[in-house]
């Protein structure tokens, strides 16, 4: 990998991480087009680690919300009288919502890093989950808001988030769809998706960095990995800002259409032998 490729991959990660189009799916396609073997340990680790840049951008973007929620959560832990605060409940919601994907990622780690990296899975997931997103977008009443989020809601949304371990489904697409079907408005489910990404993606990045440090050093290189992570951070910050503004005024239709077109194009490339599945 060279610096230009690292910058390109980082930019794609940063732009797509929080859009409901699957950042891992896009990275997997691009990595294959650049000639990498998708199940190589260093490529798999690189794909996960550079997501931390996007997560750090989210933390920066949500810093005011975090500064409000964390103290309220800590206060509620030590004072029963302060547990009626919606921010205390939201803190618990984020923690509980992040647990299912952590368990699933550890249980199916080998499959996620090998079998599910196939571009056939990416293409199928892009198209099939688009149907779920379309149904959720159409059926949502959007009568519930951020103060209405409960531990039950976040646990359901967090469980659905596990499907994002399949490249092409999209973590944000999964959480947003589940949130809409729980009748939350689009801005609330988008922000909740941002919050749920923080423990899940940071944890995965740290684990991959620790376990695959040697493979990264001997493969794509730590310099390229850090450059891609930094680019991901910058691009994601502006992407998050744009997405919240866009979602407040529009449906997910444009993302659904894009996913279907990309999935069909990928199938054509696979069937014609233009690109290999793995």
MONORWO-V456498 format. One record per residue. N is the residue number from 1. PSI is psi in whole degrees, -180 to 180 (none if undefined). Layout:
n->N psi->PSI
n->N psi->PSI
This chain:
n->1 psi->138
n->2 psi->173
n->3 psi->-39
n->4 psi->-43
n->5 psi->-39
n->6 psi->-43
n->7 psi->-44
n->8 psi->-46
n->9 psi->-40
n->10 psi->-40
n->11 psi->-42
n->12 psi->-43
n->13 psi->-49
n->14 psi->-40
n->15 psi->-37
n->16 psi->-12
n->17 psi->-43
n->18 psi->-1
n->19 psi->147
n->20 psi->52
n->21 psi->-1
n->22 psi->98
n->23 psi->-40
n->24 psi->-38
n->25 psi->-44
n->26 psi->-43
n->27 psi->-40
n->28 psi->-45
n->29 psi->-48
n->30 psi->-41
n->31 psi->-38
n->32 psi->-41
n->33 psi->-29
n->34 psi->-4
n->35 psi->14
n->36 psi->151
n->37 psi->123
n->38 psi->-26
n->39 psi->10
n->40 psi->135
n->41 psi->-38
n->42 psi->-34
n->43 psi->-42
n->44 psi->-46
n->45 psi->-43
n->46 psi->-45
n->47 psi->-39
n->48 psi->-45
n->49 psi->-40
n->50 psi->-13
n->51 psi->-24
n->52 psi->-29
n->53 psi->-43
n->54 psi->-37
n->55 psi->-43
n->56 psi->-35
n->57 psi->-37
n->58 psi->-42
n->59 psi->-43
n->60 psi->-43
n->61 psi->-37
n->62 psi->17
n->63 psi->-37
n->64 psi->-40
n->65 psi->-43
n->66 psi->-41
n->67 psi->-23
n->68 psi->-41
n->69 psi->-44
n->70 psi->-50
n->71 psi->-38
n->72 psi->-38
n->73 psi->-46
n->74 psi->-39
n->75 psi->-39
n->76 psi->-29
n->77 psi->-31
n->78 psi->-3
n->79 psi->113
n->80 psi->-32
n->81 psi->-23
n->82 psi->10
n->83 psi->-3
n->84 psi->-8
n->85 psi->126
n->86 psi->-31
n->87 psi->-32
n->88 psi->-45
n->89 psi->-37
n->90 psi->-37
n->91 psi->-46
n->92 psi->-37
n->93 psi->-42
n->94 psi->-44
n->95 psi->-49
n->96 psi->-36
n->97 psi->-23
n->98 psi->-17
n->99 psi->-47
n->100 psi->-43
n->101 psi->-29
n->102 psi->-46
n->103 psi->-47
n->104 psi->-41
n->105 psi->-38
n->106 psi->-38
n->107 psi->-37
n->108 psi->28
n->109 psi->-47
n->110 psi->-44
n->111 psi->-39
n->112 psi->-37
n->113 psi->-10
n->114 psi->-81
n->115 psi->-49
n->116 psi->-5
n->117 psi->-4
n->118 psi->138
n->119 psi->-18
n->120 psi->-40
n->121 psi->-41
n->122 psi->-49
n->123 psi->-47
n->124 psi->-43
n->125 psi->-39
n->126 psi->-45
n->127 psi->-50
n->128 psi->-42
n->129 psi->-20
n->130 psi->-35
n->131 psi->-40
n->132 psi->-44
n->133 psi->-41
n->134 psi->-43
n->135 psi->-45
n->136 psi->-42
n->137 psi->-34
n->138 psi->-38
n->139 psi->-19
n->140 psi->134
n->141 psi->-24
n->142 psi->35
n->143 psi->-10
n->144 psi->152
n->145 psi->-175
n->146 psi->-39
n->147 psi->-13
n->148 psi->-3
n->149 psi->129
n->150 psi->171
n->151 psi->-33
n->152 psi->-43
n->153 psi->-50
n->154 psi->-33
n->155 psi->-40
n->156 psi->-48
n->157 psi->-40
n->158 psi->-35
n->159 psi->-43
n->160 psi->-32
n->161 psi->-25
n->162 psi->-29
n->163 psi->-19
n->164 psi->-9
n->165 psi->-16
n->166 psi->112
n->167 psi->132
n->168 psi->-29
n->169 psi->-48
n->170 psi->120
n->171 psi->-46
n->172 psi->-37
n->173 psi->-38
n->174 psi->-48
n->175 psi->-38
n->176 psi->-41
n->177 psi->-45
n->178 psi->-40
n->179 psi->-40
n->180 psi->-38
n->181 psi->-13
n->182 psi->9
n->183 psi->22
n->184 psi->154
n->185 psi->162
n->186 psi->-39
n->187 psi->-41
n->188 psi->-47
n->189 psi->-31
n->190 psi->-45
n->191 psi->-39
n->192 psi->-38
n->193 psi->-40
n->194 psi->-49
n->195 psi->-42
n->196 psi->-24
n->197 psi->-26
n->198 psi->-58
n->199 psi->-36
n->200 psi->-52
n->201 psi->-37
n->202 psi->-42
n->203 psi->-45
n->204 psi->-40
n->205 psi->-45
n->206 psi->-41
n->207 psi->-45
n->208 psi->-39
n->209 psi->-38
n->210 psi->-47
n->211 psi->-31
n->212 psi->21
n->213 psi->-43
n->214 psi->-44
n->215 psi->-38
n->216 psi->-44
n->217 psi->-38
n->218 psi->-13
n->219 psi->-104
n->220 psi->-25
n->221 psi->142
n->222 psi->-31
n->223 psi->-48
n->224 psi->-38
n->225 psi->-44
n->226 psi->-36
n->227 psi->-46
n->228 psi->-37
n->229 psi->-42
n->230 psi->-42
n->231 psi->-41
n->232 psi->-42
n->233 psi->-50
n->234 psi->-49
n->235 psi->-41
n->236 psi->-35
n->237 psi->-45
n->238 psi->-32
n->239 psi->-43
n->240 psi->-45
n->241 psi->-45
n->242 psi->-43
n->243 psi->-45
n->244 psi->-40
n->245 psi->-40
n->246 psi->-47
n->247 psi->-28
n->248 psi->-17
n->249 psi->-11
n->250 psi->164
n->251 psi->-173
n->252 psi->10
n->253 psi->-44
n->254 psi->-36
n->255 psi->-38
n->256 psi->-47
n->257 psi->-44
n->258 psi->-43
n->259 psi->-45
n->260 psi->-45
n->261 psi->-45
n->262 psi->-43
n->263 psi->-43
n->264 psi->-41
n->265 psi->-41
n->266 psi->-40
n->267 psi->-43
n->268 psi->-44
n->269 psi->-37
n->270 psi->-44
n->271 psi->-38
n->272 psi->-5
n->273 psi->10
n->274 psi->-30
n->275 psi->143
n->276 psi->153
n->277 psi->-32
n->278 psi->none
